[in-house]
Amino acid sequence: LAWCNMGTVHRQLLRYDEALEAYNRALTLAPNEPSVLFNIAATYARLKRKEPMLETLARAIANNGEYKDEALNDVSFREYWNDPQFKDLAEA
C-alpha cells in the first residue's frame, strides 16, 4: 500500500518515471493487485505509451472488472477514449 501511495504522489507531481518505479515495487509485493496495475496503466497513458498502457490495463480489468468503468472516467485515459483498441478493452 505504501509503494502504491508513493507512486500516486509522484504521478500527481508529474514525476512519471518515479511513479512507475514505486508502482513496480508495489507490484513485486502483490503481482496481480488490480489497483496497482490500473495506476501503472494510467501513468503509461499520461506518458502516451499506448501499448504498455493497454497491456497493463487489460491485466487490471482481468483481475477486477470494475476497472473498465474507472478507465472510462479517469482523465488520465482521456486521449484514448475514442481509440478502438481502448474501447474494445474498456467497453467489452
For each residue, the residues with C-beta under 8 A, 3 or more apart:
1: 4 5 26
2: 5 6
3: 6 7 22 23 25 26 29
4: 1 7 8 22 23 26 33 35 36 39
5: 1 2 8 9
6: 2 3 9 10 22
7: 3 4 10 11 18 19 20 21 22 23 26 36 39 40 43
8: 4 5 11 12 19 39
9: 5 6 12 13
10: 6 7 13 15 16 18 19 22
11: 7 8 14 15 16 19 39 42 43 46
12: 8 9
13: 9 10
14: 11
15: 10 11 18 19
16: 10 11 19 20 43 46 47
17: 20 21
18: 7 10 15 21 22
19: 7 8 10 11 15 16 22 23 39 43
20: 7 16 17 23 24 40 43 44
21: 7 17 18 24 25
22: 3 4 6 7 10 18 19 25 26
23: 3 4 7 19 20 26 27 36 39 40 43
24: 20 21 27 28 40
25: 3 21 22 28 29
26: 1 3 4 7 22 23 29 30 33 36
27: 23 24 30 31 33 36 37 40
28: 24 25 31
29: 3 25 26
30: 26 27 33 36
31: 27 28
32: 37 59 63
33: 4 26 27 30 36 37 63
34: 37 38 59 60 61 63 64 67
35: 4 38 39 60 64
36: 4 7 23 26 27 30 33 39 40
37: 27 32 33 34 40 41 56 57 59 60 63
38: 34 35 41 42 56 57 60 67 70 71
39: 4 7 8 11 19 23 35 36 42 43
40: 7 20 23 24 27 36 37 43 44 56
41: 37 38 44 45 52 53 54 56 57 60 71 77
42: 11 38 39 45 46 53 74 76 77
43: 7 11 16 19 20 23 39 40 46 47 76
44: 20 40 41 47 49 50 52 53 56
45: 41 42 48 49 53 76 77 79 80
46: 11 16 42 43 76
47: 16 43 44
48: 45 79
49: 44 45 52 53
50: 44 53 54 80 83 85
51: 54 55
52: 41 44 49 55 56
53: 41 42 44 45 49 50 56 57 77 80
54: 41 50 51 57 58 85 86 89
55: 51 52 58 59
56: 37 38 40 41 44 52 53 59 60
57: 37 38 41 53 54 60 61 67 71 86 89 90
58: 54 55 61 62 89
59: 32 34 37 55 56 62 63
60: 34 35 37 38 41 56 57 63 64 67
61: 34 57 58 64 65 67 68 71 89 90
62: 58 59
63: 32 33 34 37 59 60
64: 34 35 60 61 67
65: 61 68
66: 69 70
67: 34 38 57 60 61 64 70 71
68: 61 65 71 72 89 90 91 92
69: 66 72 73
70: 38 66 67 73 74
71: 38 41 57 61 67 68 74 77 86 89 90
72: 68 69 77 81 90 91
73: 69 70
74: 42 70 71 77
75: 78
76: 42 43 45 46
77: 41 42 45 53 71 72 74 80 81 86 90
78: 75 81
79: 45 48 83
80: 45 50 53 77 83 86
81: 72 77 78 86 87
82: 86 87
83: 50 79 80 86 87
84: 87 88
85: 50 54 88 89
86: 54 57 71 77 80 81 82 83 89 90
87: 81 82 83 84 90 91
88: 84 85 91 92
89: 54 57 58 61 68 71 85 86 92
90: 57 61 68 71 72 77 86 87
91: 68 72 87 88
92: 68 88 89
